[in-house]
Amino acid sequence: MVGQLRSVVLDCPNTSELASFYEQLLGAERLAGGTEDWEVIVANGTRVAFQLAPEYEPPTFPDPRGSQQFHLDVLVEDIEEAEPKVLALGAKLLQRDNDDTFRVYADPVGHTFCLVWLS
């Protein structure tokens, strides 16, 4: 082993706003000491950090070249209950899966994530 994962880090144009979105989405807690350049939340023991990127450009979904780059899967119990909540937080529905086990969304700045559930 070389090391241990410390954080998943998302670039964004406003660290506080995106941290707030994911706090509410994941029921996370924000760590003290955040700045305009860096915020951190902890969700179920996992650190998710938000790094200021003034020139941030959201990914394209679906990417015509086939690359997803990176996304988060968020497990939910009931998609019909979870979807209106995530949309109210500012997410945008991008795609429904044909076998109806996940749906793809974009967060308020365009990072993709999926709501997944066991059927």
C-alpha positions, -999 to +999 in steps of 0.1 A: +000+000+000+012+035-008-013+055+010-049+059+021-077+079+005-082+112+024-108+131+004-127+131-028-123+167-042-146+185-066-136+216-084-163+243-084-169+281-088-182+286-053-171+262-025-197+272+001-226+268-022-216+234-036-207+222-001-242+232+011-258+212-018-239+180-009-245+185+029-282+184+023-280+156-003-259+133+018-269+144+054-233+154+059-216+177+084-193+206+073-159+208+090-149+240+106-122+261+091-135+263+055-125+292+033-135+307+000-109+284-016-117+251+002-146+235+021-149+200+035-179+179+045-180+145+060-207+120+050-207+086+067-170+089+075-160+100+039-145+134+033-158+153+003-139+185-004-147+215-026-119+234-042-123+268-058-117+267-096-126+301-110-123+288-146-144+257-138-163+243-168-189+215-162-185+182-179-207+172-208-232+144-202-234+122-220-199+129-234-198+122-271-163+108-267-176+082-242-157+094-211-177+099-178-145+110-160-159+108-125-193+106-107-207+098-073-233+070-067-258+079-039-278+050-025-314+058-018-343+036-005-371+051-026-363+070-058-398+084-061-393+100-026-357+110-032-360+126-067-382+155-058-359+163-029-328+163-049-344+184-076-355+209-050-319+212-038-309+224-073-300+191-091-311+185-127-323+151-140-301+141-170-311+105-177-333+077-165-319+042-168-337+017-190-337-010-163-348+015-137-320+010-111-304+044-113-310+079-125-283+104-136-283+140-123-261+171-124-254+190-093-259+228-094-225+233-112-228+203-135-209+174-118-228+142-126-240+119-099-265+090-097-292+081-074-292+043-072-315+019-054-319-018-049-350-031-067 
